[in-house]
Amino acid sequence: MMFNPNFRYTHRIVGSLARISAAREVILASPLIPKWEVALRREALIHSAHSSTEIEGNQLTLEQVSDLAQGREVMARRKDKQEVLNYLKALEDLERLAPGGKLREEDVLTLHRWVAQKTLEHPLDVGRYRRVYVVVGNSRTREVSFRPPQNAEVPGLVQDLVAWINSPGAKELDAVLEAGIAHYEFVRIHPFVDGNGRAARVLAIWILFQRGFDAKRFFCLDDYYDSDRPAYYRALRSVDSGTLDLTFWLEYFTNGVETSLGAVKERVVRLSSERLRRVEKGQVALSERQMQIIMFINEHRKITNKDIRKLFNISAQAAHTEVKKLLGLGVVRVVGKGRGLYYELDD
């Protein structure tokens, strides 16, 4: 029998979906200059890679993940670095998964190869269904929190999930619900010896992208999971093994999308303000550092020469050069004198 998800529409789910739709419309309609779009996509990519791997115990900081994304070397465990590099590459290559938009079983194996290569104890387990039975639990206390289906059931269950994702019934659902359902079912099947959570989260992101939900790639749901990991695992465990009622999980999932997309909306609204539209109309190309300066001011209301030096690890003269162009454009203005001098956005 093909997979058929069991859930109820609740006021929480319907309300979240309505607010998600409203936020998404604001984001898609906001007038952003191209370089800002690039910056937002890059930021979402780095945050996703950091949060999704940190959930599973990766110890790299956000700054280290950013350095890795820029090709810099960081001092850390080889496995931690490889997990992050794999996740970054998987998100960057998302459009290459399932060309034509129809998911295949082979694509699921490819997805696992993307996130797990060079990280597993046995290399032959990469991109191959588990051959040993695994349980989910606390390795210290040996308490088992979840027992997935038997190994022999995995291929059929994955095939059923893939068939459902490609079905008209899945496409009739809101994209957020389809992504949430696929995320849970993938975790429940637990097809591989390791890397199931990361693969499930990338699959959900792929569904949202494929459905045109996150066309600009500004969206990062992994931060929501990582901000309260116990809540994430509680929501996954809330599904009764007998009924497989996904309602509570989908309430959690849709609230996460609402929270994450709301943060993106606020950011986009700030960045597409009148001062940036003036820059866009003048066809002025801002450097990445200058864009980061504006972003810093948006978050902290002001920036000092010391902040700029610290932000980019540059000299006082170089910091002044970065902000000089913004002063000339009227994007920022000087406030105060001497040691109390700082810059804020011009009205």
C-alpha positions in Angstrom: 0.0 0.0 0.0 1.2 3.5 -0.8 2.0 5.8 2.0 -1.0 7.8 3.1 -0.4 10.5 5.8 -2.8 10.7 8.7 -3.4 14.2 10.2 -6.1 16.7 11.0 -6.3 20.4 10.1 -6.3 22.3 13.4 -6.7 26.0 14.1 -3.0 26.2 14.8 -2.0 24.6 11.5 -4.5 26.7 9.4 -3.5 29.9 11.2 0.2 29.2 10.6 -0.3 28.5 7.0 -2.2 31.7 6.5 0.5 33.8 8.2 3.2 31.9 6.2 1.5 32.8 3.0 1.2 36.5 3.9 4.9 36.6 4.9 6.0 34.9 1.7 4.1 37.4 -0.4 5.8 40.3 1.3 9.2 38.7 0.7 8.6 38.0 -3.0 7.3 41.5 -3.6 10.1 43.4 -1.8 12.4 45.4 -4.0 15.9 44.1 -3.2 19.0 44.9 -5.1 20.6 41.8 -6.6 23.6 41.9 -4.3 21.4 41.9 -1.2 19.6 38.8 -2.5 23.0 37.1 -2.9 23.9 38.1 0.7 20.7 36.7 2.1 21.0 33.4 0.3 24.6 33.0 1.5 23.5 33.8 5.1 20.7 31.3 4.9 23.0 28.6 3.5 25.6 29.1 6.3 23.0 29.2 9.1 21.3 26.0 7.7 24.6 24.1 7.5 25.6 25.2 11.1 22.2 24.5 12.7 21.4 21.2 10.9 24.8 19.7 11.8 24.9 21.1 15.3 21.6 19.4 16.1 23.4 16.0 15.7 26.4 17.0 17.8 28.7 18.9 15.4 30.8 21.3 17.4 31.7 23.9 14.8 30.7 27.4 15.6 28.8 29.6 13.2 32.0 31.6 12.5 33.9 28.4 11.7 31.1 27.3 9.3 31.3 30.7 7.6 35.1 30.3 7.3 34.7 26.8 5.7 32.1 28.2 3.3 34.7 30.7 2.2 37.3 28.1 1.7 39.3 28.9 4.8 40.9 26.3 7.0 39.6 25.9 10.6 41.0 23.9 13.5 38.4 21.3 14.3 37.7 17.5 14.1 37.9 16.2 10.5 34.4 14.7 10.8 32.8 17.9 12.0 34.3 19.8 9.1 33.3 17.2 6.5 29.7 17.1 7.8 29.5 20.9 7.3 31.1 20.9 3.9 28.8 18.1 2.8 25.7 19.9 4.0 26.8 23.2 2.3 27.4 21.3 -1.0 24.1 19.5 -0.7 22.2 22.8 -0.4 24.2 24.4 -3.2 23.5 21.4 -5.5 19.8 21.2 -4.5 18.6 22.0 -8.1 20.6 18.9 -9.3 18.5 16.5 -7.3 15.8 14.8 -9.3 16.1 16.7 -12.6 12.7 17.3 -14.0 11.2 17.6 -10.5 10.2 13.9 -10.2 11.9 12.2 -7.2 13.3 8.7 -7.7 14.5 6.2 -5.2 18.0 6.7 -6.6 17.7 10.4 -5.7 17.2 9.4 -2.0 20.4 7.4 -2.1 22.2 10.3 -3.8 21.0 12.6 -1.1 22.5 10.4 1.5 25.8 10.3 -0.4 25.8 14.1 -0.4 25.4 14.5 3.3 27.3 11.4 4.6 30.3 11.0 2.3 33.6 10.6 4.2 31.8 10.8 7.6 30.8 7.2 8.3 32.8 4.5 10.0 32.2 2.1 7.1 32.4 3.9 3.7 30.2 1.2 2.1 27.2 2.5 4.2 27.2 5.8 2.3 24.3 5.9 -0.1 23.2 2.4 0.9 20.2 1.3 3.0 21.2 0.1 6.5 22.2 -3.5 6.7 22.4 -3.6 10.5 19.5 -2.7 12.8 19.8 0.7 14.6 17.8 2.3 17.3 17.6 5.9 18.4 18.4 6.6 22.0 20.8 7.9 24.6 24.2 6.2 24.3 25.1 7.1 27.9 22.0 5.8 29.6 21.2 3.2 26.9 17.6 4.3 27.0 15.9 3.7 23.6 13.6 6.4 22.5 12.6 5.1 19.0 12.8 1.8 17.2 12.6 2.2 13.4 11.1 -0.4 11.0 13.2 -3.6 10.3 15.9 -3.4 7.7 14.0 -5.6 5.2 11.1 -3.1 5.3 13.2 0.0 4.4 13.4 -0.3 0.6 9.6 -0.7 0.3 8.9 2.1 2.7 11.2 4.5 0.9 9.6 3.6 -2.4 6.2 4.3 -0.9 7.3 7.7 0.3 8.8 8.6 -3.0 5.6 7.5 -4.8 3.6 9.7 -2.4 5.8 12.8 -2.9 5.3 12.4 -6.7 1.5 11.9 -6.3 -1.2 14.4 -7.2 -2.5 14.0 -3.6 0.8 15.4 -2.2 0.8 18.3 -4.7 -2.8 19.2 -3.6 -1.5 19.9 -0.1 0.2 23.1 0.9 3.9 22.8 0.1 4.7 23.3 3.8 2.6 20.3 4.8 4.1 18.2 2.1 7.6 19.1 3.3 6.7 18.4 7.0 5.1 15.1 6.2 8.0 13.9 4.1 10.5 15.1 6.8 8.7 13.0 9.5 8.2 9.9 7.4 11.9 9.9 6.3 13.0 10.1 10.0 10.6 7.4 10.9 11.8 5.0 8.2 15.4 5.8 9.2 16.8 4.3 6.0 20.5 4.7 6.8 22.9 3.9 9.7 23.6 7.6 10.2 22.8 10.9 8.6 19.0 10.4 8.5 18.2 13.7 10.2 20.3 15.7 7.9 19.0 13.9 4.8 15.4 14.4 6.0 15.9 18.1 6.5 17.5 18.5 3.0 14.6 16.6 1.5 12.1 18.9 3.1 14.1 21.9 1.8 14.1 20.4 -1.7 10.3 19.9 -1.6 9.8 23.6 -0.6 12.2 24.7 -3.3 10.7 22.4 -5.9 7.2 23.7 -5.1 8.3 27.3 -5.6 7.8 28.1 -2.0 11.4 29.3 -1.4 12.3 30.4 -4.9 14.8 33.0 -3.7 16.5 30.6 -1.2 16.3 33.1 1.7 14.8 30.6 4.1 16.5 28.7 7.0 14.3 26.3 9.0 17.2 24.5 10.7 17.8 27.5 13.1 14.3 26.8 14.5 15.0 23.2 15.2 18.4 24.0 16.7 17.1 26.8 18.9 15.3 24.2 21.0 16.5 20.7 20.2 14.5 19.0 22.9 11.3 20.4 21.4 12.3 19.2 18.0 12.8 15.6 19.2 9.7 15.8 21.4 7.7 16.8 18.3 9.1 13.9 16.3 8.4 11.4 19.2 4.8 12.8 19.6 3.6 10.6 16.7 1.9 7.5 18.0 3.5 4.4 16.5 0.1 2.8 16.0 -2.0 5.6 14.5 0.9 7.6 13.0 -1.2 10.7 13.6 1.0 13.6 12.4 -1.1 16.4 13.7 1.0 17.6 16.6 4.2 17.2 14.5 2.7 19.4 11.7 1.6 22.0 14.3 5.2 22.2 15.4 6.6 22.1 11.8 4.2 24.8 10.5 4.9 27.0 13.5 8.6 26.6 12.7 8.2 27.7 9.1 6.0 30.7 10.3 8.7 31.7 12.8 11.6 31.4 10.4 9.8 33.0 7.5 8.7 35.9 9.8 12.3 36.6 10.6 13.2 36.7 6.9 10.3 39.0 6.2 11.4 41.5 8.8 14.9 41.4 7.5 13.8 41.9 3.9 11.5 44.7 4.8 14.4 46.5 6.5 16.7 45.9 3.6 14.2 47.1 1.0 13.6 50.4 2.7 13.7 53.7 0.9 17.4 54.3 1.5 18.3 51.1 -0.3 15.8 51.8 -3.2 17.7 55.0 -3.7 20.9 53.1 -4.0 19.3 50.6 -6.5 17.9 53.4 -8.7 21.3 55.0 -8.9 22.6 51.6 -10.0 25.3 51.8 -7.3 27.1 48.5 -6.7 28.0 48.1 -3.0 30.8 45.8 -1.9 30.0 42.9 0.3 31.7 44.7 3.2 29.5 47.8 2.7 26.4 45.6 2.6 27.5 44.0 5.9 28.0 47.4 7.4 24.4 48.3 6.6 23.2 45.0 7.9 25.1 45.6 11.1 23.5 49.0 11.5 20.1 47.5 10.8 20.6 45.1 13.7 22.4 47.3 16.2 21.1 50.8 15.1 24.7 52.1 14.7 28.2 51.2 14.0 31.6 52.6 15.1 35.0 52.6 13.4 36.0 50.0 16.0 33.0 47.8 15.1 34.1 47.9 11.4 37.7 47.1 12.2 36.6 44.1 14.4 34.0 43.0 11.8 36.5 42.6 9.0 39.8 42.5 10.9 41.2 45.6 9.1 43.0 48.8 10.0 41.3 52.0 11.0 42.1 53.6 7.7 40.7 50.6 5.8 37.5 50.9 7.9 37.1 54.5 7.0 37.5 53.7 3.4 34.7 51.1 3.6 32.2 53.6 5.1 33.3 56.6 3.0 31.3 55.5 0.0 28.2 55.0 2.1 28.6 58.6 3.5 28.9 59.9 0.0 25.7 58.2 -1.1 23.8 59.5 1.8 23.1 56.0 3.0 24.7 56.6 6.4 25.5 59.7 8.4 28.0 60.7 11.1 26.8 61.2 14.6 29.0 62.7 17.4 32.7 63.5 17.5 36.0 62.1 18.6 35.8 58.8 20.5 32.0 59.1 20.6 31.7 59.2 16.8 29.5 56.5 15.2 27.5 56.0 12.0 23.7 55.4 11.6 21.4 55.0 8.6 20.4 58.3 7.0 16.7 59.1 7.0 
